[in-house]
Amino acid sequence: MSNEEITYIVGGGCGLAVLVAFVMLVLRPALQSYSGFWPRLAAGFLSLYVLATFVGLGVVGGLAITWFWDRIEAGG
C-alpha cells in the first residue's frame, strides 16, 4: 500500500467520523426538538449552516497549516 493510498484511507475515515459526529451531535437533536414536519425540515436545513461552518473552519485551518508549514517545521 502506497503512502498516497494510506492518506486517502485516513482522510476518508476522518470524513466519515466527522459526518457521524455531525449527525449524532447536531442533526439528530435538532430534528428531535420538534414534532411537526415543517419545523423539523427547517431545523434540518438550518443545521446545514452549522455543517458548512464546520467545513469552512476545517478548510481555513488546513490552509493556515499549509501556509505556515515552513515556520511550524522549523520550530517557530
Residue pairs with C-beta under 8 A, 6 or more apart in sequence:
18 54
22 50
22 51
22 54
26 47
26 50
26 51
27 44
27 47
30 43
30 44
30 46
30 47
31 40
31 43
31 44
33 43
34 40
34 43
65 72
